[in-house]
């Protein structure tokens, strides 16, 4: 008998722009502190990470500019779509990230939002270094070559 997951709809929202703009060094999985209607909007897949970024305040990690659309069925108890949200990591991971974040040229970028098997919203953040223009061109060339190979296979 196949065990059914109570959260059958798979939510996996990626930040495609991040992989083009940054070279990832480390990746971390973090929990999100959400309000009531935010998790319902995430389960509907109404999240945008394109302009989101992470920062430290009082030794805690926060995400800013992550847009979670207001839940349509909530009357006046809706949330602010772009409020700052706290990310939940272990202390040792936070210390490690904060030390590396202090280095020049490194930034913390949200990569994807997903719902795990327990029904909790998780976010994957990466410590990244900005790509130069020639690196971006190289990425585009690889992407085009891969697409051409796929076309030839059919």
Secondary structure, DSSP 8 states (H G I E B T S, - for coil): -----S--S--EEE-HHHHHHEEEEEEEEEEE---HHHHHHHHTT-EE-TT-EEEEETTEEEEES-EE---TT-SS----TT--EEEE--HHHHHHHHHHHTSTTEEEEEEEEEE-TTS-EEEEEEEEEE--HHHHHHHHHHHHHHHHHHHHH-
